[in-house]
Amino acid sequence: MLEEPKEPLCGVDEEMYIPARAEEYFSSRHSRIEFISFEHRVASLAWLRSKIEKGIDLELSELRAIRATGTHRVKGWEAESDEALDESVFMLDSDIRQISAGVIIVAAVAALESLMNQMLDQPGDDDLHRAGLTRKARELATRWSDAVDAAVLEEDVVWLRERRNSFAHRLIDDVDIQWRGSVPDWDFDGATADEALVRVGEIASMLEEGWEQALLSAGR
């Protein structure tokens, strides 16, 4: 007998379930533990990105409303009160928004590299575990050429690597001036963080197919 369709949970917003946050970016097709763990990391980062963006927007809205009413002003210190509030608004819409996006990008790339290390399980692969993202990706693309589109993989890896490195160097005040001049001034915001999750998901989907073929060939 066919089972009757289950009724949705009454009054429950599906967005409250954190694992579902990964579906927009990556959903494991073969349910191997390595990719389930990666999917959970993506879900966690997607949840975090959403909460941070909403939190920043809400805080900005509240501060701007306070600014308009003037209720923040301390008698005798009106100018200083305005300056302190305006500084908070500026930081939220610049440093805090940029730093949060950069953290998401760095964490997403770290999750991807961790996943790649689990795929690099052949004798002699220990050196690759200590190698960078690009070298890991190219090695796996070579091994699994039937499942991995090398051109798409390279494009995604370059995008992720450049923005991860750019964000890290932005946090170093004395970074070489010549290096700064050679790197585009990319935006770090919610949209950039979202694209990072899309790209790591695209790479993971290709890797999952290659890994599955390798495991099946090995009888696993």
Secondary structure, DSSP 4 states (H G I P E B T S, - for coil): -PPPPPPPPTT--GGG-GGGGGGGT---SS--HHHHHHHHHHHHHHHHHHHHHHHHHHHHHHHHHHHHHTTTPPTT-HHHHHHHHHHHHHHIIIIIHHHHHHHHHHHHHHHHHHHHHHH--STTTHHHHTS-HHHHHHHHHHHTTTT--HHHHHHHHHHHHHHHHHHHHHT-TT--HHHHHHS-----SHHHHHHHHHHHHHHHHHHHHHHHHHHHHTT-
